Amino acid sequence: MSYFAITQDSRITDAVHLLGDAQMIKKILEQDIIGKRDEILHFDVKPNPGNEYMDYIESHLPIISNRLKQLWLRYDPKLFFKPVILLDQTVMRQEMYWLLIPDLIDCLASASAFHKNGTVKHLVLDRQKIGNCKVFKVAGLIERMIVIRLDVVESMLRRGFTGFQLCKVEMENG
């Protein structure tokens, strides 16, 4: 089975931009997020009358639309999400989204190569270490990399989700 790294689509110039999200998410991750599962997070967005609210918004962690969340849960019911409200106070608009707290999978293959600063030069994942995971974050990287299995990607493409780009990830061990 093939896997793809997902990132926000950089070609969308009016993509909604969260303000102060990195600090807020870091604070959330340091707290007991499991115990506060239903607590709704609020993020202000950069005021722009042309803001485009896509299905996949990349911040420190992925923030996804309700529609995309429902699809991902069909493939992996154990995925953990926190509810998020995106607020554009200048136009009094609020949108419901979900912050994905992905499983961290230690699946780097020995063939992976890194730059001197520790960032990825050439990424290779070990298929056996991934097991049956369908949506996960790669452990051991400086970069935030969310990886999705081919069947999930195909389903997303068939349903016309927006706001993401995909890059096939090289695999070893089968």
Backbone as a printed PyTorch tensor [residue, N CA C, xyz], in Angstrom:
tensor([[[  0.8470,  -1.1850,   0.0000],
         [  0.0000,   0.0000,   0.0000],
         [  0.8880,   1.2410,   0.0000]],

        [[  0.5180,   2.2270,  -0.7630],
         [  1.2640,   3.4870,  -0.8540],
         [  0.8210,   4.4580,   0.2350]],

        [[  1.7230,   5.3840,   0.5500],
         [  1.4490,   6.4260,   1.5380],
         [  1.8420,   7.7790,   0.9640]],

        [[  1.1520,   8.8190,   1.4480],
         [  1.3800,  10.1750,   0.9630],
         [  1.4850,  11.1410,   2.1340]],

        [[  2.4390,  12.0700,   2.0380],
         [  2.5270,  13.1650,   3.0010],
         [  1.5340,  14.2320,   2.5520]],

        [[  0.7830,  14.7640,   3.4960],
         [ -0.2050,  15.7950,   3.1780],
         [  0.2660,  17.1300,   3.7500]],

        [[  0.1290,  18.1710,   2.9460],
         [  0.4510,  19.5330,   3.3760],
         [ -0.6430,  20.4620,   2.8680]],

        [[ -0.6820,  21.6630,   3.4220],
         [ -1.6440,  22.6480,   2.9420],
         [ -1.2500,  23.0810,   1.5390]],

        [[ -2.2400,  23.2910,   0.6990],
         [ -2.0140,  23.7010,  -0.6860],
         [ -1.4940,  25.1390,  -0.7210]],

        [[ -0.2360,  25.2880,  -1.0790],
         [  0.4070,  26.6060,  -1.0910],
         [ -0.0690,  27.4810,  -2.2540]],

        [[ -0.7780,  26.9030,  -3.1990],
         [ -1.2660,  27.6700,  -4.3530],
         [ -2.4980,  28.5060,  -4.0250]],

        [[ -3.1340,  28.2250,  -2.8950],
         [ -4.3360,  28.9690,  -2.5090],
         [ -3.9020,  30.2250,  -1.7620]],

        [[ -4.0290,  31.3600,  -2.4190],
         [ -3.4920,  32.6090,  -1.8660],
         [ -4.3650,  33.2140,  -0.7750]],

        [[ -5.6550,  32.9380,  -0.7880],
         [ -6.5520,  33.4980,   0.2270],
         [ -6.9180,  32.4860,   1.3080]],

        [[ -6.0410,  31.5270,   1.5330],
         [ -6.3020,  30.5260,   2.5710],
         [ -6.4090,  31.2130,   3.9240]],

        [[ -7.3580,  30.7650,   4.7240],
         [ -7.5250,  31.3200,   6.0610],
         [ -6.2260,  31.1040,   6.8450]],

        [[ -5.8130,  32.1350,   7.5760],
         [ -4.5550,  32.0850,   8.3290],
         [ -4.8600,  32.2850,   9.8080]],

        [[ -4.4680,  31.3220,  10.6330],
         [ -4.7230,  31.4120,  12.0620],
         [ -3.7140,  32.3300,  12.7320]],

        [[ -4.1920,  33.1200,  13.6790],
         [ -3.3280,  34.0340,  14.4220],
         [ -2.9410,  33.3980,  15.7540]],

        [[ -1.6500,  33.3800,  16.0450],
         [ -1.1840,  32.8740,  17.3350],
         [ -1.3960,  31.3970,  17.5510]],

        [[ -1.5770,  30.6340,  16.4830],
         [ -1.9270,  29.2270,  16.6510],
         [ -0.7950,  28.3750,  17.2050]],

        [[  0.4380,  28.6360,  16.8540],
         [  1.5520,  27.7770,  17.2870],
         [  1.6980,  27.7810,  18.8040]],

        [[  1.6050,  28.9570,  19.4210],
         [  1.7310,  29.0360,  20.8660],
         [  0.5550,  28.3470,  21.5560]],

        [[ -0.6460,  28.5510,  21.0400],
         [ -1.8380,  27.9550,  21.6340],
         [ -1.7850,  26.4350,  21.5430]],

        [[ -1.4060,  25.9140,  20.4040],
         [ -1.3630,  24.4650,  20.2340],
         [ -0.2780,  23.8560,  21.1000]],

        [[  0.8640,  24.5110,  21.2040],
         [  1.9270,  24.0130,  22.0820],
         [  1.4150,  23.9230,  23.5150]],

        [[  0.6890,  24.9310,  23.9460],
         [  0.1190,  24.9390,  25.2970],
         [ -0.8740,  23.7860,  25.4660]],

        [[ -1.6890,  23.5550,  24.4430],
         [ -2.6710,  22.4710,  24.4850],
         [ -1.9730,  21.1270,  24.6240]],

        [[ -0.9190,  20.9290,  23.8400],
         [ -0.2150,  19.6550,  23.8610],
         [  0.4740,  19.4030,  25.1910]],

        [[  0.8120,  20.4630,  25.9120],
         [  1.4450,  20.3050,  27.2150],
         [  0.4230,  19.9880,  28.3010]],

        [[ -0.8430,  20.2070,  28.0330],
         [ -1.8990,  19.9400,  28.9990],
         [ -2.3990,  18.5120,  28.8420]],

        [[ -3.3120,  18.1360,  29.7220],
         [ -3.9590,  16.8270,  29.6480],
         [ -5.0810,  16.9110,  28.6220]],

        [[ -4.7460,  16.6860,  27.3500],
         [ -5.7440,  16.8510,  26.2910],
         [ -6.8070,  15.7640,  26.3080]],

        [[ -6.4680,  14.5760,  26.7860],
         [ -7.4480,  13.4970,  26.8380],
         [ -8.5400,  13.8450,  27.8460]],

        [[ -8.1440,  14.3610,  28.9970],
         [ -9.1090,  14.7100,  30.0320],
         [-10.0030,  15.8710,  29.6390]],

        [[ -9.5550,  16.6800,  28.7020],
         [-10.3190,  17.8520,  28.2650],
         [-10.7880,  17.6710,  26.8270]],

        [[-11.1950,  16.4770,  26.4930],
         [-11.5570,  16.1170,  25.1230],
         [-12.6150,  17.0480,  24.5160]],

        [[-13.6270,  17.4180,  25.2760],
         [-14.7440,  18.1780,  24.7200],
         [-14.5670,  19.6880,  24.8180]],

        [[-13.4770,  20.1330,  25.4260],
         [-13.2380,  21.5710,  25.5270],
         [-13.0240,  22.1380,  24.1220]],

        [[-13.7850,  23.1680,  23.7850],
         [-13.6870,  23.7660,  22.4520],
         [-12.6060,  24.8370,  22.4490]],

        [[-11.7300,  24.7590,  21.4680],
         [-10.6650,  25.7460,  21.3110],
         [-11.1470,  26.8390,  20.3680]],

        [[-10.6600,  28.0540,  20.5910],
         [-11.0170,  29.1870,  19.7320],
         [ -9.7480,  29.7880,  19.1600]],

        [[ -9.7100,  29.9300,  17.8490],
         [ -8.5820,  30.5660,  17.1770],
         [ -9.0990,  31.7450,  16.3660]],

        [[ -8.4720,  32.9000,  16.5430],
         [ -8.7790,  34.0370,  15.6820],
         [ -8.0610,  33.8310,  14.3540]],

        [[ -8.7070,  34.2750,  13.2870],
         [ -8.0800,  34.1890,  11.9710],
         [ -7.7310,  35.5890,  11.5000]],

        [[ -6.7580,  35.6500,  10.6150],
         [ -6.3390,  36.9350,  10.0510],
         [ -7.5110,  37.5300,   9.2760]],

        [[ -7.9020,  38.7560,   9.6090],
         [ -9.0460,  39.3650,   8.9160],
         [ -8.7800,  39.5180,   7.4180]],

        [[ -9.6920,  38.9970,   6.6300],
         [ -9.6010,  39.0930,   5.1790],
         [-10.9790,  38.7390,   4.6280]],

        [[-11.6490,  39.6670,   3.9610],
         [-12.9840,  39.3590,   3.4410],
         [-12.9800,  38.2170,   2.4310]],

        [[-11.8200,  37.9100,   1.8540],
         [-11.7320,  36.8340,   0.8740],
         [-11.2110,  35.5240,   1.4420]],

        [[-11.1980,  35.3820,   2.7760],
         [-10.6890,  34.1510,   3.3860],
         [-11.3470,  32.9170,   2.7820]],

        [[-10.5300,  31.9460,   2.4390],
         [-11.0360,  30.6810,   1.9200],
         [-10.8870,  29.6220,   3.0070]],

        [[-12.0210,  29.0850,   3.4500],
         [-12.0380,  28.0600,   4.4920],
         [-11.9940,  26.6950,   3.8150]],

        [[-10.8040,  26.1260,   3.7810],
         [-10.5770,  24.8670,   3.0680],
         [-10.8250,  23.6870,   4.0110]],

        [[-10.7780,  22.4910,   3.4610],
         [-10.9610,  21.2940,   4.2750],
         [ -9.7230,  20.9490,   5.0880]],

        [[ -8.5480,  21.3700,   4.6340],
         [ -7.3010,  21.0590,   5.3290],
         [ -6.5220,  22.3490,   5.5460]],

        [[ -6.3380,  22.7130,   6.8160],
         [ -5.5870,  23.9110,   7.1830],
         [ -4.4090,  23.4560,   8.0240]],

        [[ -3.2190,  23.8430,   7.5930],
         [ -2.0270,  23.3990,   8.3010],
         [ -1.5540,  24.4920,   9.2450]],

        [[ -1.4340,  24.1160,  10.4790],
         [ -0.8310,  24.9870,  11.4800],
         [  0.2190,  24.1180,  12.1640]],

        [[  0.3880,  24.2420,  13.4570],
         [  1.3420,  23.3630,  14.1430],
         [  0.9060,  21.9030,  13.9850]],

        [[ -0.3780,  21.6810,  13.9660],
         [ -0.9810,  20.3790,  13.6600],
         [ -2.1130,  20.6410,  12.6720]],

        [[ -2.5700,  19.6130,  11.9810],
         [ -3.6250,  19.8560,  10.9930],
         [ -4.9680,  20.1840,  11.6370]],

        [[ -5.6190,  21.1690,  11.0670],
         [ -6.9810,  21.5220,  11.4500],
         [ -7.8310,  21.2200,  10.2260]],

        [[ -8.8420,  20.3840,  10.4200],
         [ -9.6050,  19.9000,   9.2700],
         [-11.0920,  20.1890,   9.4350]],

        [[-11.7750,  20.2180,   8.3060],
         [-13.2150,  20.4790,   8.2980],
         [-13.9640,  19.2990,   8.9090]],

        [[-15.2040,  19.5670,   9.2840],
         [-16.0460,  18.5150,   9.8480],
         [-16.2510,  17.3890,   8.8330]],

        [[-16.4000,  17.7610,   7.5840],
         [-16.6180,  16.7700,   6.5180],
         [-15.4110,  15.8520,   6.3620]],

        [[-14.2010,  16.4170,   6.4030],
         [-12.9880,  15.6040,   6.2880],
         [-12.7940,  14.7440,   7.5340]],

        [[-13.1200,  15.2910,   8.6860],
         [-13.0330,  14.5090,   9.9330],
         [-13.9060,  13.2560,   9.8300]],

        [[-15.1380,  13.4220,   9.3560],
         [-16.0470,  12.2780,   9.2440],
         [-15.4740,  11.2060,   8.3170]],

        [[-14.8610,  11.6310,   7.2280],
         [-14.2570,  10.6670,   6.3050],
         [-13.0980,   9.9340,   6.9700]],

        [[-12.1840,  10.6710,   7.6140],
         [-11.0300,  10.0380,   8.2510],
         [-11.4640,   9.0740,   9.3480]],

        [[-12.5410,   9.4050,  10.0780],
         [-13.0280,   8.5050,  11.1300],
         [-13.5850,   7.2060,  10.5570]],

        [[-14.0810,   7.2440,   9.3380],
         [-14.5350,   5.9990,   8.6970],
         [-13.3710,   5.0310,   8.5080]],

        [[-12.2130,   5.5680,   8.2190],
         [-11.0320,   4.7380,   7.9930],
         [-10.2870,   4.4160,   9.2830]],

        [[-10.3450,   5.3060,  10.2540],
         [ -9.6550,   5.0780,  11.5260],
         [-10.4760,   5.6810,  12.6640]],

        [[-11.3890,   4.8850,  13.2470],
         [-12.2730,   5.3920,  14.3030],
         [-11.5430,   5.8150,  15.5790]],

        [[-10.2720,   5.4620,  15.7080],
         [ -9.5170,   5.7920,  16.9200],
         [ -8.7960,   7.1380,  16.8320]],

        [[ -8.9130,   7.8310,  15.7110],
         [ -8.2700,   9.1410,  15.5900],
         [ -8.8120,  10.0770,  16.6630]],

        [[ -7.9310,  10.9150,  17.2040],
         [ -8.3180,  11.8440,  18.2690],
         [ -8.3820,  13.2650,  17.7240]],

        [[ -9.5070,  13.9220,  17.9490],
         [ -9.7220,  15.2920,  17.4880],
         [-10.1930,  16.1660,  18.6430]],

        [[ -9.8230,  17.4410,  18.5870],
         [-10.3540,  18.4440,  19.5120],
         [-11.1660,  19.4330,  18.6870]],

        [[-12.3570,  19.8130,  19.1690],
         [-13.1590,  20.7900,  18.4300],
         [-12.5110,  22.1730,  18.4520]],

        [[-12.5950,  22.8530,  17.3200],
         [-11.9820,  24.1710,  17.1530],
         [-12.9920,  25.0990,  16.4750]],

        [[-13.0880,  26.3140,  16.9830],
         [-13.8790,  27.3500,  16.3180],
         [-12.9020,  28.3720,  15.7440]],

        [[-13.0050,  28.6240,  14.4480],
         [-12.2040,  29.6610,  13.7970],
         [-13.0480,  30.9320,  13.7380]],

        [[-12.5050,  32.0210,  14.2920],
         [-13.2550,  33.2700,  14.4100],
         [-12.6400,  34.3810,  13.5720]],

        [[-13.4360,  34.9500,  12.6960],
         [-13.0430,  36.1670,  11.9870],
         [-13.9360,  37.2650,  12.5450]],

        [[-13.4040,  37.9960,  13.5230],
         [-14.2240,  38.9580,  14.2570],
         [-14.5700,  40.1970,  13.4400]],

        [[-13.8160,  40.4730,  12.3870],
         [-14.1250,  41.6650,  11.5870],
         [-15.3980,  41.4810,  10.7650]],

        [[-15.6650,  40.2670,  10.3260],
         [-16.8910,  40.0100,   9.5610],
         [-17.8820,  39.1600,  10.3520]],

        [[-17.5750,  38.9530,  11.6470],
         [-18.4550,  38.1920,  12.5460],
         [-18.7750,  36.8040,  11.9830]],

        [[-17.7370,  36.1000,  11.5650],
         [-17.9080,  34.7580,  11.0110],
         [-17.1890,  33.7560,  11.8990]],

        [[-17.8370,  32.6220,  12.1300],
         [-17.1810,  31.5370,  12.8500],
         [-17.4410,  30.2220,  12.1310]],

        [[-16.4110,  29.3830,  12.1020],
         [-16.4890,  28.0950,  11.4150],
         [-16.0110,  26.9960,  12.3550]],

        [[-16.6990,  25.8640,  12.3290],
         [-16.3370,  24.7100,  13.1530],
         [-15.3090,  23.8640,  12.4140]],

        [[-14.2000,  23.5680,  13.0800],
         [-13.1440,  22.7120,  12.5400],
         [-12.7020,  21.7490,  13.6280]],

        [[-11.7510,  20.9010,  13.2970],
         [-11.2430,  19.8980,  14.2310],
         [ -9.7250,  19.8570,  14.1720]],

        [[ -9.1130,  19.9020,  15.3500],
         [ -7.6650,  19.7880,  15.4790],
         [ -7.3290,  18.3100,  15.6270]],

        [[ -6.5470,  17.7680,  14.7020],
         [ -6.1310,  16.3680,  14.7640],
         [ -4.9180,  16.2410,  15.6770]],

        [[ -5.0230,  15.3580,  16.6660],
         [ -3.8750,  14.9840,  17.4920],
         [ -3.5060,  13.5760,  17.0120]],

        [[ -2.5920,  13.4800,  16.0450],
         [ -2.3350,  12.1850,  15.3950],
         [ -1.4770,  11.2590,  16.2440]],

        [[ -1.6170,   9.9620,  15.9800],
         [ -0.7020,   8.9900,  16.5770],
         [  0.6840,   9.2690,  16.0340]],

        [[  1.6720,   9.1400,  16.8940],
         [  3.0690,   9.3320,  16.5160],
         [  3.6510,   7.9480,  16.2520]],

        [[  4.0460,   7.6680,  15.0140],
         [  4.5400,   6.3510,  14.6330],
         [  6.0340,   6.4320,  14.3250]],

        [[  6.8120,   5.6110,  15.0060],
         [  8.2580,   5.5330,  14.7740],
         [  8.4860,   4.5980,  13.5910]],

        [[  8.4930,   5.1540,  12.3920],
         [  8.5190,   4.3260,  11.1870],
         [  9.5850,   4.7490,  10.1850]],

        [[ 10.5530,   5.5490,  10.6230],
         [ 11.6300,   5.9430,   9.7120],
         [ 12.4590,   4.7270,   9.3350]],

        [[ 12.7290,   4.5720,   8.0590],
         [ 13.5840,   3.4850,   7.5830],
         [ 15.0350,   3.9430,   7.6410]],

        [[ 15.9300,   2.9850,   7.6910],
         [ 17.3570,   3.3090,   7.7660],
         [ 17.8490,   4.0260,   6.5070]],

        [[ 17.1160,   3.9090,   5.4110],
         [ 17.5060,   4.5670,   4.1600],
         [ 17.1910,   6.0660,   4.1540]],

        [[ 16.4950,   6.5670,   5.1720],
         [ 16.2100,   8.0040,   5.2500],
         [ 17.5110,   8.7740,   5.4180]],

        [[ 17.5790,   9.9460,   4.8100],
         [ 18.7810,  10.7890,   4.9100],
         [ 18.3820,  12.1630,   5.4300]],

        [[ 19.3070,  12.7790,   6.1840],
         [ 19.0210,  14.0630,   6.8150],
         [ 20.1040,  15.0810,   6.4970]],

        [[ 19.7100,  16.3490,   6.4530],
         [ 20.6630,  17.4450,   6.3180],
         [ 21.3980,  17.6160,   7.6430]],

        [[ 22.4580,  18.4080,   7.6440],
         [ 23.2310,  18.6390,   8.8690],
         [ 22.3990,  19.2800,   9.9700]],

        [[ 21.3990,  20.0700,   9.5820],
         [ 20.5580,  20.7190,  10.5940],
         [ 19.4490,  19.8090,  11.1250]],

        [[ 19.3920,  18.5650,  10.6530],
         [ 18.4250,  17.5940,  11.1500],
         [ 17.1400,  17.4960,  10.3650]],

        [[ 16.9590,  18.3480,   9.3610],
         [ 15.7560,  18.2520,   8.5410],
         [ 15.9180,  17.1320,   7.5120]],

        [[ 14.8040,  16.6660,   6.9960],
         [ 14.8120,  15.5240,   6.0770],
         [ 15.3580,  15.9160,   4.7120]],

        [[ 16.3060,  15.1290,   4.2320],
         [ 16.8220,  15.2700,   2.8740],
         [ 16.0990,  14.2750,   1.9690]],

        [[ 15.9780,  13.0390,   2.4500],
         [ 15.3180,  11.9710,   1.6910],
         [ 14.5620,  11.0880,   2.6830]],

        [[ 13.2380,  11.0820,   2.5790],
         [ 12.4020,  10.3370,   3.5200],
         [ 12.0520,   8.9590,   2.9730]],

        [[ 12.2930,   7.9550,   3.7940],
         [ 11.8800,   6.5860,   3.4840],
         [ 11.2420,   6.0270,   4.7550]],

        [[ 10.0460,   5.4430,   4.6090],
         [  9.3500,   4.8670,   5.7530],
         [  9.3760,   3.3490,   5.6890]],

        [[  9.3510,   2.7270,   6.8580],
         [  9.3600,   1.2750,   6.9870],
         [  7.9170,   0.7800,   7.0700]],

        [[  7.4840,   0.0710,   6.0510],
         [  6.1060,  -0.4090,   5.9460],
         [  5.7100,  -1.2950,   7.1350]],

        [[  6.6300,  -2.1300,   7.6020],
         [  6.3190,  -3.0300,   8.7150],
         [  6.0640,  -2.2660,  10.0070]],

        [[  6.7980,  -1.1860,  10.2280],
         [  6.6080,  -0.3870,  11.4440],
         [  5.2960,   0.3910,  11.4130]],

        [[  4.8200,   0.7020,  10.2270],
         [  3.5580,   1.4340,  10.0910],
         [  2.3840,   0.5340,  10.4320]],

        [[  2.4840,  -0.7350,  10.0750],
         [  1.3840,  -1.6540,  10.3460],
         [  0.1490,  -1.2630,   9.5600]],

        [[ -0.9810,  -1.1570,  10.2620],
         [ -2.2540,  -0.8500,   9.6130],
         [ -2.6830,   0.6070,   9.8180]],

        [[ -1.7670,   1.4690,  10.2460],
         [ -2.1050,   2.8830,  10.4840],
         [ -2.4660,   3.5600,   9.1690]],

        [[ -3.4880,   4.3930,   9.2240],
         [ -3.9580,   5.0470,   8.0050],
         [ -3.7080,   6.5470,   7.9850]],

        [[ -3.7090,   7.1800,   9.1500],
         [ -3.4080,   8.6080,   9.2770],
         [ -2.5260,   8.7530,  10.5050]],

        [[ -1.3080,   9.2710,  10.3310],
         [ -0.3880,   9.3470,  11.4680],
         [  0.6680,  10.4190,  11.2430]],

        [[  1.3830,  10.7240,  12.3150],
         [  2.5050,  11.6580,  12.2590],
         [  3.7810,  10.8420,  12.3880]],

        [[  4.7820,  11.1660,  11.5820],
         [  6.0530,  10.4410,  11.5970],
         [  6.8880,  10.9290,  12.7780]],

        [[  7.2960,   9.9930,  13.6390],
         [  8.1320,  10.3190,  14.7980],
         [  9.5840,  10.4810,  14.3620]],

        [[ 10.3360,  11.2690,  15.1140],
         [ 11.7610,  11.4100,  14.8670],
         [ 12.1360,  12.4600,  13.8460]],

        [[ 11.1890,  13.3050,  13.4670],
         [ 11.4630,  14.3570,  12.4850],
         [ 11.3360,  15.7280,  13.1320]],

        [[ 12.1480,  16.6580,  12.6820],
         [ 11.9900,  18.0470,  13.1060],
         [ 10.7260,  18.6190,  12.4660]],

        [[ 10.5100,  18.2720,  11.2060],
         [  9.3320,  18.7410,  10.4800],
         [  8.0840,  18.0320,  11.0000]],

        [[  6.9490,  18.7020,  10.8330],
         [  5.6700,  18.0720,  11.1520],
         [  5.1980,  17.3860,   9.8750]],

        [[  5.1470,  16.0700,   9.9110],
         [  4.7560,  15.3580,   8.7060],
         [  3.6070,  14.4060,   9.0150]],

        [[  2.4510,  14.7000,   8.4120],
         [  1.2880,  13.8340,   8.5210],
         [  1.2590,  12.9770,   7.2630]],

        [[  1.0810,  11.6700,   7.4630],
         [  1.0960,  10.7190,   6.3540],
         [ -0.2480,  10.0000,   6.3140]],

        [[ -0.7380,   9.7830,   5.0990],
         [ -2.0490,   9.1770,   4.8830],
         [ -1.9200,   8.0240,   3.8940]],

        [[ -2.6180,   6.9360,   4.1960],
         [ -2.5760,   5.7620,   3.3210],
         [ -3.3890,   6.0010,   2.0470]],

        [[ -3.0200,   5.3090,   0.9870],
         [ -3.6030,   5.4850,  -0.3420],
         [ -5.1290,   5.3860,  -0.3570]],

        [[ -5.7220,   4.4350,   0.3480],
         [ -7.1780,   4.2900,   0.2980],
         [ -7.8900,   5.5250,   0.8550]],

        [[ -7.3120,   6.1530,   1.8730],
         [ -7.8850,   7.3790,   2.4290],
         [ -7.7290,   8.5200,   1.4190]],

        [[ -6.5560,   8.6130,   0.8130],
         [ -6.2860,   9.6490,  -0.1940],
         [ -7.2650,   9.5310,  -1.3620]],

        [[ -7.4550,   8.3260,  -1.8670],
         [ -8.3710,   8.1280,  -2.9960],
         [ -9.7830,   8.5780,  -2.6460]],

        [[-10.2100,   8.2640,  -1.4340],
         [-11.5420,   8.6540,  -0.9900],
         [-11.6700,  10.1770,  -0.8910]],

        [[-10.6080,  10.8370,  -0.4230],
         [-10.6040,  12.3050,  -0.3500],
         [-10.7120,  12.9150,  -1.7440]],

        [[ -9.9700,  12.3730,  -2.6880],
         [ -9.9650,  12.9080,  -4.0490],
         [-11.3150,  12.7050,  -4.7360]],

        [[-11.9490,  11.5690,  -4.4960],
         [-13.2630,  11.3070,  -5.0950],
         [-14.3250,  12.2750,  -4.5820]],

        [[-14.1630,  12.7530,  -3.3560],
         [-15.1750,  13.6010,  -2.7300],
         [-14.8910,  15.1000,  -2.8650]],

        [[-13.8180,  15.4570,  -3.5410],
         [-13.5560,  16.8610,  -3.8400],
         [-13.1180,  17.7230,  -2.6690]],

        [[-12.4030,  17.1610,  -1.7230],
         [-11.8890,  17.9660,  -0.6140],
         [-10.8650,  18.9710,  -1.1370]],

        [[-10.7070,  20.0850,  -0.4120],
         [ -9.8340,  21.1600,  -0.8740],
         [ -8.7900,  21.5330,   0.1710]],

        [[ -7.7400,  22.1970,  -0.3100],
         [ -6.7680,  22.8000,   0.5880],
         [ -5.5440,  21.9730,   0.8880]],

        [[ -5.3240,  20.9020,   0.1610],
         [ -4.1710,  20.0580,   0.4670],
         [ -3.3940,  19.6990,  -0.7920]],

        [[ -2.1320,  19.3640,  -0.5730],
         [ -1.2740,  18.8040,  -1.6100],
         [ -0.7390,  17.4830,  -1.0760]],

        [[ -0.4390,  16.5810,  -1.9830],
         [  0.0540,  15.2590,  -1.6020],
         [  1.4060,  14.9990,  -2.2410]],

        [[  2.2470,  14.2950,  -1.5160],
         [  3.5530,  13.8990,  -2.0280],
         [  3.7700,  12.4400,  -1.6440]],

        [[  3.9660,  11.5930,  -2.6460],
         [  4.1530,  10.1700,  -2.3730],
         [  5.4210,   9.9570,  -1.5500]],

        [[  5.3140,   9.0690,  -0.5570],
         [  6.4280,   8.7740,   0.3350],
         [  7.0470,   7.4460,  -0.0830]],

        [[  8.3660,   7.4230,  -0.1380],
         [  9.0720,   6.1920,  -0.4880],
         [  8.9870,   5.2050,   0.6740]],

        [[  8.8070,   3.9270,   0.3250],
         [  8.6450,   2.8780,   1.3380],
         [  9.7110,   1.8040,   1.1480]],

        [[ 10.0030,   1.0890,   2.2410],
         [ 10.8420,  -0.1090,   2.1450],
         [ 10.2080,  -1.2080,   2.9860]],

        [[ 10.6930,  -2.4410,   2.8270],
         [ 10.1590,  -3.6410,   3.4980],
         [  8.7960,  -4.0190,   2.9480]],

        [[  8.7490,  -4.3240,   1.6950],
         [  7.5220,  -4.8370,   1.1070],
         [  6.8510,  -3.8410,   0.2940]]])
